[in-house]
């Protein structure tokens, strides 16, 4: 372990890698502050620019974007009452009333401190929990891993949209999309349609950039965006010093809310598919109900901002625990990060610590440094980020389309990757229009090769006899949980908080510039 830590330190503590981490956090913060943009889009567009980086530097850079985006989304939520992401909707409940009271800078400071605290606590949870869970997962065979993947797909489909069956269909389409390429068992090309470019499979970036970034541009155009020159109103800088500074007494006042939000965010992030929106709602409700002055919430209570932001940002490192330990992503951003692991020759899962221990420790150090960078960027760039919401959509959108084309060209084999990206942009647009889940689609695509391998191995070991499950109680448990997920969320009609809030945000115009 000491050798891995030494190697990790020599990898991370270099000027270039430190610069990558700071730049990643800065990009994420700015993108998060822009209404209509989100961290997932930023990660998808940034993936091709990591090819020249080392694995540790690349992943630290992308995780920095993820962390910065989670914190930056509070800027537009507080200043404009327009959440950058669905998970920031809860921040608007008390953040925007504070802005109306002339306390915008104070609200932004509370959001920043809560974001960094939640992020640090969840990062420590990742460091402490990922390795023990991975050691347990190493003892699992193909039968158990196949059942875990089946449960993960059904559970994520169950909680990621209004319609379970649409989400499940999207997941199966993602699995089908992972099928083209060279068959691992026969060595023969499969579903390549005679195209040599598909022998290595469908390029990840063409899928990610098309379905996540380009489809968002098409959706905003369809929603009525015409590149207008309207400049959003930002906070008035004439607030007095008492309303813009955060005192020790106020910091002590919001500390319990930050701790509760961090705990909720870490717990929710551990479970694939639940998402940051649910964590924010649960944390906010817990803090409000436990407060002796609950009537203040919704009218500018600092504890409300702290609880929401701490929970939102704690889910970012916590959602990486299942990725590191068992190789299962639980959200769009972690699915893209898992794809980045594979692009750089790393296999997420229980063997990651054994095969690439130095890289894991380097990523841990990179995440801690990203938390420090998040605090520094937020403190020194707060005034600047309040101006970021003034950038016109007519400037942002063409730049994003240009970066989409460049990214797809770099990774997808020239113009072939660009054509695929355009196709998946149209596919993503119709998926969004028809309410098919992006989460299960991308997760299905990323998990496809692993799911196929484990299921094939299970069939060979069992000679296609289902009675082998009697010797694998863990597999039976996860299959029963998969059946329960299907019954509970499809037949019983339970609705996802993420889906509900996403729809509400869309109706309010919260995701449009």
KATARA-V375882 format. One record per residue. RES is the residue in one small letter. SS is DSSP state (A for helix, B for strand, O for the rest). OMEGA is omega in radians with two decimals (none if undefined). Layout:
res=RES ss=SS omega=OMEGA
res=RES ss=SS omega=OMEGA
//
This chain:
res=x ss=O omega=3.13
res=x ss=A omega=3.11
res=x ss=A omega=3.12
res=x ss=A omega=-3.12
res=x ss=A omega=3.11
res=x ss=A omega=3.12
res=x ss=A omega=3.14
res=x ss=A omega=-3.13
res=x ss=A omega=3.13
res=x ss=A omega=3.13
res=x ss=A omega=-3.02
res=x ss=A omega=-3.03
res=x ss=O omega=3.00
res=x ss=O omega=-3.10
res=x ss=A omega=-3.08
res=x ss=A omega=-3.12
res=x ss=A omega=3.09
res=x ss=A omega=3.11
res=x ss=A omega=3.10
res=x ss=A omega=-3.11
res=x ss=A omega=-3.13
res=x ss=A omega=3.13
res=x ss=A omega=3.11
res=x ss=A omega=3.11
res=x ss=A omega=-3.13
res=x ss=A omega=3.11
res=x ss=A omega=-3.14
res=x ss=A omega=-3.11
res=x ss=A omega=-3.13
res=x ss=A omega=3.14
res=x ss=A omega=3.12
res=x ss=A omega=-3.11
res=x ss=A omega=-3.10
res=x ss=O omega=3.09
res=x ss=O omega=3.14
res=x ss=O omega=3.09
res=x ss=O omega=3.10
res=x ss=O omega=-3.04
res=x ss=A omega=-3.13
res=x ss=A omega=3.08
res=x ss=A omega=-3.13
res=x ss=A omega=3.12
res=x ss=A omega=-3.12
res=x ss=A omega=-3.12
res=x ss=A omega=-3.07
res=x ss=A omega=-3.08
res=x ss=A omega=-3.09
res=x ss=A omega=-3.13
res=x ss=A omega=3.14
res=x ss=A omega=-3.07
res=x ss=O omega=-3.08
res=x ss=O omega=-3.12
res=x ss=O omega=2.98
res=x ss=O omega=-3.12
res=x ss=A omega=-3.12
res=x ss=A omega=3.14
res=x ss=A omega=-3.13
res=x ss=A omega=-3.11
res=x ss=A omega=3.06
res=x ss=A omega=3.09
res=x ss=A omega=-3.11
res=x ss=A omega=3.09
res=x ss=A omega=3.05
res=x ss=A omega=3.06
res=x ss=A omega=-3.13
res=x ss=A omega=3.14
res=x ss=A omega=3.14
res=x ss=A omega=3.13
res=x ss=A omega=3.12
res=x ss=A omega=3.14
res=x ss=A omega=-3.08
res=x ss=A omega=-3.11
res=x ss=A omega=3.11
res=x ss=A omega=-3.06
res=x ss=A omega=-3.14
res=x ss=A omega=3.10
res=x ss=A omega=-3.10
res=x ss=A omega=-3.03
res=x ss=A omega=-2.99
res=x ss=A omega=-3.04
res=x ss=O omega=3.12
res=x ss=O omega=-3.12
res=x ss=O omega=3.09
res=x ss=O omega=3.11
res=x ss=O omega=3.12
res=x ss=A omega=-3.11
res=x ss=A omega=3.14
res=x ss=A omega=3.13
res=x ss=A omega=-3.11
res=x ss=A omega=3.12
res=x ss=A omega=-3.13
res=x ss=A omega=-3.06
res=x ss=A omega=-3.14
res=x ss=A omega=-3.13
res=x ss=A omega=-3.12
res=x ss=A omega=3.02
res=x ss=A omega=3.07
res=x ss=A omega=3.07
res=x ss=A omega=3.12
res=x ss=A omega=3.11
res=x ss=O omega=-3.12
res=x ss=O omega=-3.09
res=x ss=O omega=-3.08
res=x ss=A omega=-3.11
res=x ss=A omega=3.09
res=x ss=A omega=3.12
res=x ss=A omega=3.12
res=x ss=A omega=3.11
res=x ss=A omega=3.11
res=x ss=A omega=3.13
res=x ss=A omega=-3.14
res=x ss=A omega=-3.13
res=x ss=A omega=3.12
res=x ss=A omega=3.13
res=x ss=A omega=-3.12
res=x ss=A omega=-3.14
res=x ss=A omega=3.11
res=x ss=A omega=3.14
res=x ss=A omega=-3.11
res=x ss=A omega=-3.12
res=x ss=A omega=3.12
res=x ss=A omega=3.07
res=x ss=A omega=3.07
res=x ss=A omega=3.08
res=x ss=A omega=3.08
res=x ss=A omega=-3.12
res=x ss=A omega=-3.08
res=x ss=A omega=-2.97
res=x ss=A omega=-3.00
res=x ss=A omega=-3.08
res=x ss=A omega=3.09
res=x ss=A omega=3.11
res=x ss=A omega=3.12
res=x ss=A omega=3.10
res=x ss=A omega=3.08
res=x ss=A omega=-3.09
res=x ss=A omega=3.12
res=x ss=A omega=-3.14
res=x ss=O omega=-3.14
res=x ss=O omega=3.12
res=x ss=O omega=-3.13
res=x ss=A omega=-3.11
res=x ss=A omega=3.13
res=x ss=A omega=-3.13
res=x ss=A omega=3.10
res=x ss=A omega=3.14
res=x ss=A omega=3.09
res=x ss=A omega=3.13
res=x ss=A omega=3.09
res=x ss=A omega=3.10
res=x ss=A omega=-3.12
res=x ss=A omega=-3.13
res=x ss=A omega=-3.11
res=x ss=A omega=-3.12
res=x ss=A omega=3.12
res=x ss=A omega=3.08
res=x ss=A omega=-3.08
res=x ss=A omega=-3.02
res=x ss=A omega=-3.01
res=x ss=O omega=3.12
res=x ss=O omega=3.12
res=x ss=O omega=-3.04
res=x ss=O omega=-3.10
res=x ss=A omega=-3.05
res=x ss=A omega=3.03
res=x ss=A omega=3.12
res=x ss=A omega=3.14
res=x ss=A omega=3.08
res=x ss=A omega=3.11
res=x ss=A omega=3.10
res=x ss=A omega=3.12
res=x ss=A omega=3.05
res=x ss=A omega=3.06
res=x ss=A omega=3.08
res=x ss=A omega=3.13
res=x ss=A omega=-3.13
res=x ss=A omega=3.12
res=x ss=O omega=-3.04
res=x ss=O omega=-3.12
res=x ss=O omega=3.14
res=x ss=B omega=3.12
res=x ss=B omega=3.12
res=x ss=O omega=-3.05
res=x ss=O omega=-3.10
res=x ss=O omega=-3.08
res=x ss=O omega=-3.09
res=x ss=O omega=-3.12
res=x ss=O omega=3.10
res=x ss=B omega=-3.06
res=x ss=B omega=3.10
res=x ss=O omega=3.13
res=x ss=O omega=3.10
res=x ss=O omega=3.11
res=x ss=O omega=-3.12
res=x ss=O omega=-3.14
res=x ss=A omega=-3.11
res=x ss=A omega=-3.13
res=x ss=A omega=-3.13
res=x ss=O omega=3.09
res=x ss=O omega=-3.12
res=x ss=O omega=3.08
res=x ss=O omega=-3.08
res=x ss=O omega=-3.12
res=x ss=A omega=-3.03
res=x ss=A omega=3.08
res=x ss=A omega=3.11
res=x ss=A omega=-3.05
res=x ss=A omega=-3.09
res=x ss=A omega=-3.13
res=x ss=A omega=-3.04
res=x ss=A omega=-3.05
res=x ss=A omega=-3.04
res=x ss=A omega=-3.07
res=x ss=A omega=3.14
res=x ss=A omega=3.10
res=x ss=A omega=3.09
res=x ss=A omega=3.13
res=x ss=A omega=3.14
res=x ss=A omega=3.14
res=x ss=A omega=3.06
res=x ss=A omega=3.12
res=x ss=A omega=-3.13
res=x ss=O omega=3.06
res=x ss=O omega=3.14
res=x ss=O omega=3.14
res=x ss=O omega=3.12
res=x ss=O omega=-3.09
res=x ss=O omega=-3.09
res=x ss=O omega=3.10
res=x ss=O omega=3.12
res=x ss=O omega=-3.09
res=x ss=O omega=3.11
res=x ss=O omega=3.11
res=x ss=O omega=-3.07
res=x ss=O omega=3.08
res=x ss=O omega=-3.09
res=x ss=O omega=-3.06
res=x ss=O omega=3.14
res=x ss=O omega=-3.13
res=x ss=O omega=-3.02
res=x ss=A omega=-3.12
res=x ss=A omega=-3.13
res=x ss=A omega=-3.14
res=x ss=A omega=-3.14
res=x ss=O omega=3.13
res=x ss=O omega=-3.11
res=x ss=O omega=3.10
res=x ss=A omega=3.12
res=x ss=A omega=3.12
res=x ss=A omega=3.09
res=x ss=A omega=3.08
res=x ss=A omega=-3.14
res=x ss=A omega=-3.07
res=x ss=A omega=-3.08
res=x ss=A omega=3.10
res=x ss=A omega=3.12
res=x ss=A omega=3.11
res=x ss=A omega=3.14
res=x ss=A omega=3.12
res=x ss=A omega=3.11
res=x ss=A omega=3.13
res=x ss=A omega=3.13
res=x ss=A omega=-3.14
res=x ss=A omega=-3.14
res=x ss=A omega=3.12
res=x ss=A omega=-3.13
res=x ss=A omega=-3.14
res=x ss=A omega=3.13
res=x ss=A omega=3.11
res=x ss=A omega=-3.06
res=x ss=O omega=-3.09
res=x ss=O omega=2.98
res=x ss=O omega=-3.06
res=x ss=O omega=2.98
res=x ss=A omega=-3.09
res=x ss=A omega=-3.13
res=x ss=A omega=3.11
res=x ss=A omega=3.13
res=x ss=A omega=-3.14
res=x ss=A omega=-3.14
res=x ss=A omega=-3.13
res=x ss=A omega=-3.14
res=x ss=A omega=-3.13
res=x ss=A omega=-3.13
res=x ss=A omega=3.12
res=x ss=A omega=-3.12
res=x ss=A omega=-3.13
res=x ss=A omega=-3.10
res=x ss=A omega=-3.13
res=x ss=A omega=-3.11
res=x ss=O omega=3.07
res=x ss=O omega=3.13
res=x ss=O omega=-3.06
res=x ss=A omega=-3.13
res=x ss=A omega=3.12
res=x ss=A omega=-3.08
res=x ss=O omega=-3.06
res=x ss=O omega=-3.12
res=x ss=O omega=3.13
res=x ss=O omega=3.12
res=x ss=O omega=3.13
res=x ss=A omega=-3.13
res=x ss=A omega=3.12
res=x ss=A omega=3.09
res=x ss=A omega=-3.11
res=x ss=A omega=-3.11
res=x ss=A omega=-3.11
res=x ss=A omega=-3.07
res=x ss=A omega=3.10
res=x ss=A omega=-3.14
res=x ss=A omega=-3.13
res=x ss=A omega=-3.07
res=x ss=A omega=3.10
res=x ss=A omega=-3.14
res=x ss=A omega=-3.08
res=x ss=A omega=3.08
res=x ss=A omega=-3.10
res=x ss=A omega=-3.13
res=x ss=O omega=3.09
res=x ss=O omega=-3.14
res=x ss=A omega=3.09
res=x ss=A omega=3.09
res=x ss=A omega=3.14
res=x ss=A omega=-2.96
res=x ss=A omega=-3.06
res=x ss=A omega=3.08
res=x ss=O omega=-3.13
res=x ss=O omega=3.08
res=x ss=O omega=-3.10
res=x ss=O omega=-3.12
res=x ss=O omega=3.12
res=x ss=A omega=-3.09
res=x ss=A omega=3.13
res=x ss=A omega=3.05
res=x ss=A omega=3.09
res=x ss=A omega=3.09
res=x ss=A omega=3.09
res=x ss=A omega=3.04
res=x ss=A omega=3.09
res=x ss=A omega=3.04
res=x ss=A omega=-3.08
res=x ss=A omega=3.12
res=x ss=A omega=-3.10
res=x ss=O omega=3.01
res=x ss=O omega=3.14
res=x ss=O omega=3.12
res=x ss=O omega=3.12
res=x ss=O omega=-3.13
res=x ss=O omega=-3.01
res=x ss=O omega=-3.10
res=x ss=O omega=-3.13
res=x ss=A omega=-3.11
res=x ss=A omega=-3.13
res=x ss=A omega=-3.03
res=x ss=A omega=-3.06
res=x ss=O omega=-3.09
res=x ss=A omega=-3.13
res=x ss=A omega=3.12
res=x ss=A omega=3.12
res=x ss=A omega=3.13
res=x ss=A omega=3.09
res=x ss=A omega=3.10
res=x ss=A omega=3.08
res=x ss=A omega=3.13
res=x ss=A omega=3.11
res=x ss=A omega=3.13
res=x ss=A omega=3.10
res=x ss=A omega=3.10
res=x ss=A omega=3.09
res=x ss=A omega=3.08
res=x ss=A omega=3.09
res=x ss=A omega=3.13
res=x ss=A omega=3.12
res=x ss=A omega=3.12
res=x ss=A omega=-3.11
res=x ss=A omega=-3.14
res=x ss=A omega=3.14
res=x ss=A omega=-3.11
res=x ss=A omega=-3.04
res=x ss=A omega=-3.10
res=x ss=O omega=-3.05
res=x ss=A omega=3.12
res=x ss=A omega=-3.13
res=x ss=A omega=-3.10
res=x ss=A omega=3.05
res=x ss=A omega=3.07
res=x ss=A omega=-3.10
res=x ss=A omega=-3.12
res=x ss=O omega=3.12
res=x ss=O omega=-3.10
res=x ss=O omega=-3.09
res=x ss=O omega=3.07
res=x ss=A omega=3.13
res=x ss=A omega=3.06
res=x ss=A omega=-3.04
res=x ss=A omega=-2.98
res=x ss=A omega=3.12
res=x ss=A omega=3.11
res=x ss=A omega=-3.14
res=x ss=A omega=3.12
res=x ss=A omega=3.11
res=x ss=A omega=3.13
res=x ss=A omega=3.07
res=x ss=A omega=-3.11
res=x ss=A omega=3.14
res=x ss=A omega=-3.13
res=x ss=A omega=3.14
res=x ss=A omega=3.13
res=x ss=A omega=-3.07
res=x ss=A omega=-3.02
res=x ss=A omega=-2.95
res=x ss=O omega=3.10
res=x ss=O omega=3.10
res=x ss=O omega=-3.06
res=x ss=A omega=3.08
res=x ss=A omega=3.10
res=x ss=A omega=3.11
res=x ss=A omega=3.12
res=x ss=A omega=3.11
res=x ss=A omega=3.13
res=x ss=A omega=3.10
res=x ss=A omega=3.12
res=x ss=A omega=-3.11
res=x ss=A omega=3.01
res=x ss=A omega=3.10
res=x ss=A omega=3.09
res=x ss=A omega=3.13
res=x ss=A omega=3.11
res=x ss=A omega=-3.13
res=x ss=A omega=3.04
res=x ss=A omega=3.11
res=x ss=A omega=-3.11
res=x ss=A omega=-3.07
res=x ss=O omega=3.05
res=x ss=O omega=2.99
res=x ss=O omega=-2.97
res=x ss=O omega=3.01
res=x ss=A omega=-3.06
res=x ss=A omega=-3.11
res=x ss=A omega=3.12
res=x ss=A omega=-3.11
res=x ss=A omega=3.12
res=x ss=A omega=3.09
res=x ss=A omega=3.12
res=x ss=A omega=-3.11
res=x ss=A omega=-3.10
res=x ss=A omega=-3.05
res=x ss=A omega=-3.13
res=x ss=A omega=3.14
res=x ss=A omega=3.13
res=x ss=A omega=3.14
res=x ss=A omega=-3.12
res=x ss=A omega=-3.08
res=x ss=A omega=3.13
res=x ss=A omega=3.09
res=x ss=A omega=3.12
res=x ss=A omega=3.13
res=x ss=A omega=-3.14
res=x ss=A omega=3.12
res=x ss=A omega=-3.13
res=x ss=A omega=-3.08
res=x ss=A omega=-3.05
res=x ss=O omega=3.14
res=x ss=O omega=3.13
res=x ss=O omega=-3.12
res=x ss=A omega=-3.14
res=x ss=A omega=3.13
res=x ss=A omega=3.14
res=x ss=A omega=-3.14
res=x ss=A omega=3.12
res=x ss=A omega=-3.08
res=x ss=O omega=-3.09
res=x ss=A omega=3.13
res=x ss=A omega=3.11
res=x ss=A omega=3.11
res=x ss=A omega=-3.13
res=x ss=A omega=-3.10
res=x ss=A omega=3.06
res=x ss=A omega=3.08
res=x ss=A omega=3.08
res=x ss=A omega=3.09
res=x ss=A omega=3.11
res=x ss=A omega=3.13
res=x ss=A omega=3.11
res=x ss=A omega=3.13
res=x ss=A omega=-3.12
res=x ss=A omega=-3.01
res=x ss=A omega=-2.99
res=x ss=A omega=3.12
res=x ss=A omega=-3.11
res=x ss=A omega=-3.12
res=x ss=O omega=3.03
res=x ss=O omega=3.10
res=x ss=O omega=-3.04
res=x ss=O omega=-3.13
res=x ss=O omega=3.05
res=x ss=A omega=3.12
res=x ss=A omega=-3.11
res=x ss=A omega=3.13
res=x ss=A omega=-3.07
res=x ss=A omega=3.10
res=x ss=A omega=3.14
res=x ss=A omega=3.12
res=x ss=A omega=3.13
res=x ss=A omega=-3.13
res=x ss=A omega=-3.13
res=x ss=A omega=-3.11
res=x ss=A omega=-3.10
res=x ss=O omega=-3.04
res=x ss=O omega=-3.12
res=x ss=O omega=3.12
res=x ss=O omega=-3.14
res=x ss=O omega=none
//
